Amino acid sequence: MKSKIFISGLGVAIIGIILGLFIQTEKFIQDFSMFSAGIPLLISAILVGTFVSGDRTRANSYNEHSEDRNLRLTWALALLIFAIPSIMLFILTYLMPNFK
């Protein structure tokens, strides 16, 4: 399952590269990869509970069933894996002008 998610994220990154080549701007590739990585990362952080204080996290883990927690963390991990190719593309396009 994780390889399918990674390949899907790679497909999104490749679509960004192709669109950027047609538009002929590196800035578009950076923006596309930033949003295609940022949105899944933000949703993943929300699912994990990054933006919640420790008291709320403890209360939520006390009231939450283990099946629900596992499903939530599985989705968070899937979104993180999906974002990895776009993160790598963003870093590559960000550093590329420095090598010219």
VMD Tcl script that draws the C-alpha trace (Angstrom):
set ca {
  {0.00 0.00 0.00}
  {2.80 2.41 0.87}
  {4.47 1.93 -2.51}
  {1.20 2.73 -4.30}
  {0.86 5.92 -2.29}
  {4.46 6.91 -3.03}
  {3.94 6.21 -6.75}
  {0.79 8.37 -6.68}
  {2.77 11.19 -5.11}
  {5.49 10.68 -7.71}
  {2.83 10.94 -10.41}
  {1.66 14.27 -9.02}
  {5.26 15.52 -8.96}
  {5.77 14.41 -12.58}
  {2.58 16.20 -13.61}
  {4.00 19.34 -11.99}
  {7.24 18.95 -13.95}
  {5.39 18.45 -17.23}
  {3.14 21.45 -16.64}
  {6.17 23.53 -15.67}
  {7.95 22.55 -18.88}
  {4.94 23.56 -20.95}
  {4.62 26.87 -19.11}
  {8.44 27.21 -19.15}
  {8.91 28.63 -15.68}
  {10.75 27.15 -12.72}
  {8.60 29.22 -10.40}
  {5.50 27.27 -11.42}
  {7.21 23.99 -10.57}
  {8.22 25.37 -7.17}
  {4.72 26.65 -6.45}
  {3.06 23.45 -7.65}
  {5.36 21.22 -5.61}
  {5.02 23.47 -2.56}
  {1.23 23.22 -2.61}
  {1.13 19.54 -3.57}
  {3.40 18.81 -0.59}
  {2.11 21.44 1.82}
  {-1.55 20.53 1.76}
  {-1.03 16.80 2.54}
  {1.54 17.72 5.22}
  {-0.91 20.13 6.84}
  {-3.71 17.56 6.84}
  {-1.29 14.94 8.21}
  {-0.23 17.29 11.01}
  {-3.88 17.92 11.88}
  {-4.62 14.19 11.96}
  {-1.65 13.47 14.21}
  {-2.64 16.28 16.56}
  {0.40 18.49 16.19}
  {-1.55 21.70 16.72}
  {-3.25 20.51 19.92}
  {-1.92 21.05 23.45}
  {-0.79 18.17 25.63}
  {-3.90 18.23 27.81}
  {-6.20 17.82 24.83}
  {-4.01 15.09 23.36}
  {-4.15 13.14 26.61}
  {-7.93 13.56 26.85}
  {-8.41 12.54 23.23}
  {-6.21 9.45 23.57}
  {-8.12 8.45 26.71}
  {-11.51 8.67 24.96}
  {-10.44 7.37 21.54}
  {-10.66 3.71 20.56}
  {-7.47 2.07 19.36}
  {-9.08 1.23 16.00}
  {-9.92 4.89 15.40}
  {-6.44 5.99 16.45}
  {-4.82 3.44 14.13}
  {-7.01 4.57 11.22}
  {-6.16 8.23 11.88}
  {-2.43 7.52 12.09}
  {-2.57 5.33 8.96}
  {-4.10 8.23 7.02}
  {-1.53 10.63 8.42}
  {1.34 8.34 7.38}
  {-0.20 7.86 3.92}
  {-0.42 11.62 3.39}
  {3.17 12.04 4.56}
  {4.40 9.39 2.11}
  {2.32 11.01 -0.65}
  {4.04 14.37 -0.03}
  {7.65 13.07 -0.10}
  {8.17 13.27 -3.92}
  {6.80 16.82 -4.02}
  {9.06 17.81 -1.13}
  {12.06 16.42 -3.01}
  {10.99 18.24 -6.18}
  {10.63 21.52 -4.29}
  {14.08 21.17 -2.74}
  {15.58 20.31 -6.12}
  {14.00 23.29 -7.89}
  {14.86 25.59 -4.99}
  {18.53 24.63 -5.02}
  {18.93 24.40 -8.82}
  {19.35 28.15 -9.51}
  {22.25 28.17 -7.04}
  {24.20 25.67 -9.15}
  {24.05 27.70 -12.36}
}
mol new
graphics top color blue
foreach p $ca { graphics top sphere $p radius 0.5 }
foreach p [lrange $ca 0 end-1] q [lrange $ca 1 end] { graphics top cylinder $p $q radius 0.2 }
display resetview
